[in-house]
């Protein structure tokens, strides 16, 4: 599976988790904490795979546009990681937790849009089809390892 397809599938999974989180039934404290932990794990695994495999492959091309996009994407990852860390130390029943979750989810969705529209376009322009497939396989293998470590 091409890396772009794999990442898009993961993005859809995250969006689904966000929608589940926003549903009124999840508003009790323990359900919210449990779903937050699941979202956090998913984002951390996904982020690590991109930073270790996808972004370096794209940075290795001659595209200065790709380099700039990757630098911005890595900054997004850092910001989202910081927000997740702050949310981890909060009580899910706290009003600030809800505000923080909304902000974090909005930032993740903006990142997803930029990645799918701009970074994927650069990847398709600068990496041959076989390399997109190889990167997809590498990321699938890495996901298995990271998921076991995060459990």
WOSULSUL-V731613 format. One line per field, one symbol per residue. ss: DSSP state (a for helix, b for strand, c for the rest). phi: phi as a letter, one per 30 degrees, with the letter a starting at -180 (. if undefined). psi: psi as a letter, one per 40 degrees, with the letter a starting at -180 (. if undefined). Layout:
ss=???
phi=???
psi=???
//
This chain:
ss=ccaaaaaaaaaaaaaaaaaaaacaaaacaaaaaaaaaaaaaaaaaaaaaaaaaaaaaaaccccaaaaaaaaaaaaaaaaaaaaaaaaaccccccaaaaaaaaaaaaaaaaaaaaaaaaaaaaaaaaccaaaaaaaaaaaaaaaaaaaaaac
phi=.deddeddddddddeddddddddeddddeddddddeddddedddddddddddcdddddddddddddddddeddddeedddedddddddccdedddddddddddddddddddeeddddcdddddddcbdeddddedddeddddeeddddddd
psi=hidddddddddddddddddddeideeeidddddddddddddddddddddddddddddddeiehdddddddddddddddddddddddddeiheeidddddddddddddddddddddddddddddddehiddddddddddddddddddddde.
//
